[in-house]
Amino acid sequence: MKICVIGLGFVGLSLASVLGSKGYKIIGIDIDDKKCKKISSGHSPFFEPKLEETLKKGLKKDLGITNNLSLIKDCDYIFVTVGTPQRENGAIDLSMIKNAVTSIGEILKQTKKNPIVLIKSTVIPGTMKDVVLPILEKKSGKKAGKDFGLISNPEFLQESSAIKDTIYPHAVVLGGYQTKFMKNAKKFFSKLHPNTPIIITNHQTAEMIKYANNSFLATKISFINQLSTICQNIPGANIDDIATTIGLDPRIGKQFLNAGPGYGGSCLPKDIKALINFSDNVGINPTLLHAVEKTNENQLEQIIKLIKKTIGKNLGTQISVLGTAFKPDTDDIRDSISVELIKKLLNLKQKSKIIVYDPKAMINTKKIFGNKIKYAKSISDSLNDSKIIILMVDWKEFHKLNNSSFKKSSKVTIIDCRRILANKKLDANYYAIGIGHK
Ligand code: NAD
């Protein structure tokens, strides 16, 4: 059996590496030749724990990396994991999916194989039936369900635990028609993930499951963030004790209840926007989803408000932003709240100096801001002359901060969006999201 994975980003490279490390015959394909070369040499183009060691294991076995799409002609399983970003108006941009399936269709025309095409990319309901299937059939001159299989197979991995999530997914969703291809795909996944529930459904339900999943997670985050803002007005209240306790209720569950500066990242913001846009198109006003987004925006607004108040009329105040990745253990800054924060700070009337530090995401941050901000070599370098310190991301190394870390500055203001320093007696003006000010 030969498998190919088209699109070697967080999802595709994790999948290709895991399958490769398990000894499957795999071809990982990306249009980006530079990326392919880097991956072929055993290096990941982005930081993801355990990815490089898994990739190297795969490369030693039967994992090959190429930008030559024609090699899919011998494959039995073709996974599509290209990006589906958002357009300006929030709608999903399907251009990469369309390009990828157009190429697949053209190659299917020339092959005697009857492969199964599995779309892992997140796509809005109706995409498989109205976009992917017609392109594949037209370009190949063949029939889905008879000559090739077409299955929606949404991905649920989280960056920072992508390898673990790829090996042990909480569910496998297979959407499509009940054909021999579906039976074979079920067998394939049962062998790969013997203890994971497999949900077999139609295309549009599978597509919607992914949006249901992500919009529920975003709702949980906005819920706890809204409560955290209420707590800030109850002297002594602490959102973490509340989150821990309600999280023990099995009907609620403990994950995604970490109050903070709002959700960001490459998935939640774009998927909520795409679902809102889709709902509008089918004549539904998604009131709850709008509230989830609005609550998310408010989190950043309250941080900005506090910074403006602290700066007052001073010009040139140095502000240190600790953490620019959208979460710890990744260098991904796509739709990161920190990046939004920095953009807003740069636009403030009270011009300030911004210095940033992130253990992994400095290179990506530089690509966005260039010389508009300063880049610290270490946490202490970022703190030296800063009057305002904003802890945005819960990186482990930020937990080491204490009074001596700030000693070179006069009394500083710390805005701790993750309550990392909440239990330390700091000689500073300390504000934490979710803790009632006395
Ligand atoms: P990504 O942007 O990191 O990677 C996509 C890759 O596809 C890029 O390397 C790009 O060069 C390549 N590509 C684009 N067009 C191509 C083509 N025609 N042929 C070959 N390669 C092509 O994307 P990602 O974060 O891995 O996400 C992929 C999909 O999975 C998206 O739909 C996303 O919403 C979904 N998803 C992402 C995550 C996540 O945490 N990143 C989790 C679950 C689902």
Boltz pocket constraint, residues with backbone or C-beta under 6 A from the ligand:
constraints:
  - pocket:
      binder: B
      contacts: [[A, 6], [A, 7], [A, 8], [A, 9], [A, 10], [A, 11], [A, 12], [A, 29], [A, 30], [A, 31], [A, 32], [A, 35], [A, 81], [A, 82], [A, 83], [A, 84], [A, 96], [A, 99], [A, 100], [A, 120], [A, 121], [A, 122], [A, 123], [A, 155], [A, 156], [A, 157], [A, 158], [A, 159], [A, 266], [A, 267]]
      max_distance: 6.0
